[in-house]
Amino acid sequence: MADDDDSEMIPETTPARFDEPKTFEDATARLEGLVRDMESGRMPLEDMIRAFEEGRYLVAFCNAKLIEVQKRVEQVKAGEADGTIRYSALPPRN
């Protein structure tokens, strides 16, 4: 996936108790909803713990997506340095 020091990487499979977001935007929207619900003060403790766990998963998912984008930007910038732009597909995420 990424370097060994990327401790927040998402697991290869989504835990069964969470719905896998389809996009970065879906994940951030869900994360914002969880934060709003948690900050309301009306969430039972068990629900708050579950929301916290899901939030940590979503943060790791978003971080992984940002790392993918950073790699693509670096590929483009590397191509520009020698006057050519090379595009190559990143390996699909399972």
N, C-alpha and C positions, 0 to 999 in steps of 0.2 A: 504494500500500500504506500507507505511513506517512510521517512527516516525513523530510526529507533526512538528518537526523542519526541515524537509526536504521541504523547500519552493519551490524548483525547480522541483517538481515531475511533470511528464507528465500527461495530462488529460486522463480520461478513454477512450475518443474517440479522434481521430485525427481531428483537424479543417479541414473543407472541402477544404480550400484553399491550404492545404499541403498534399503531398503524404506521407503516413506512411512508414518509412523505415522498411525493413524486418529484418535487423540485425544491430548490433552495427557498424560493418564495413561499411555497406551501409550509415548509418547516418554520420559517420566521413568523408567518402568520399564526401558526399553531402555538409557537412559543410565546408570542405576544398575548394570545388568548389565555394561556396558562398563567402568565404573570398577572394579567388583569384579574383573573379569578382568584389567584392566591392573595393578591393585595386587597381584595374586597373585604376580607376578614370574615366572610360567611362560609368558608369552606371547612368541612369537618377535617380533623387531624389526619385520618387515614387517606382521605382524598388529597390532602395537601402533600403527603409523603409520595403518593403515586404521581401527582403532578410534578413534584420535584424530580423524581426519577425519570419521568418522560422528558422533562425539560433538559436534564443532563444529556439524555440520548439525542435530543434535537440539536443541542449546542454542538455535540460531537459530529453529527451529520452535517451541520452547516460548516464547521471547520474543515471537514473532509472535502466538501464542495469547493470551498475557497482555496484549498491547496491544489485541487485539480485546475482551477482557473489560473492560479499563479503559475503553474507549470506550463500551461498553454501560452500565457503571456511571455514567459521566458523563452519559449520556442520561437515565437514571433520575433522578439527582440534579438535573439541570436541570429536569425535569418537576416534581419535588417543590417546587422553589423557588417556583413560581407556583401551587402547590396542585393541579396536575394531574400525572398520570403518563402519559407517552406512550411507547408501545413502537413501535419500528420495526426491522425486520429489517436486519441488516448485509448488505452484498453477499456473495454466495456466494464462497467461496475456490475458485479453479480448480485 
